[in-house]
Amino acid sequence: MPRAIISPSVLASDFGQLTAECKRMIKGGAEWLHMDVMDGHFVPNITMGAPILTCVKKGIPDIFMDCHMMVAQPEKWVDDIAAAGGALYCFHLEATSDPLALINSIHAKGMKAGVAISPDTPSTAILDDVGKAADMLLVMTVYPGRGGQKFLERCVPKVAELRARFPDKDIEVDGGVGPKTIGVCADAGSNVIVAGTAIFGAENPEDVITTLKDAVNTAQARIANKQ
């Protein structure tokens, strides 16, 4: 299985100190930073866009920005996010009619491509050809649009279904994930963990990052021993 990656969600950070907050997470052991881009159309909230990502990239040139595009027309923003330094462009399956073409355009700009599904979308909506073309699959464990929601455990079986079909893919979970909920996500096969409040609100974020990563590694070892 792919390696454990912790991607703190900057939605839970102090936006007035965004670059410093990202540096703090990287120092604490985070390899990716999860950037929630919301347009006020696909979701009712508005957060950040390419200009802010550009500023973060300027301050941290080697940052891996995991860009979660909660936008109504994801095709429109590929060029801008690539120019801003995005490393991974994850769009919502619900927001496009041609996911394969979108994945191809993301790859053409030198970014990894992710496909996200909201809580009410079944994992089977990600067809085999789309899943194989993507670099990452994201299962939302809250409704997209705002931070701090309660973890929806009913979404976890979708992780297991995707892991069974795509054993070598990065599979991300996002929403209400923390030390109390990481176990079921890791056991289902998720290796990329997004956590916001649980990390940014912690007294020692590095301890939380280590706890989450250890949970994924432990689950992977247990799964490997059963095979």
Secondary structure, DSSP 8 states (H G I E B T S, - for coil): ----EEEEBGGGS-GGGHHHHHHHHHHTT-S-EEEEEEBSSSSS-B---HHHHHHHHHHSTT--EEEEEE-S-GGGGHHHHHHHT-SEEEEEGGG-S-HHHHHHHHHHTT-EEEEEE-TTS-GGGS-HHHHHH-SEEEEESS-TT-SS----GGGHHHHHHHHHH-TTSEEEEESS-STTTHHHHHHHT--EEEESHHHHTSSSHHHHHHHHHHHHHHHHHHHHHH-
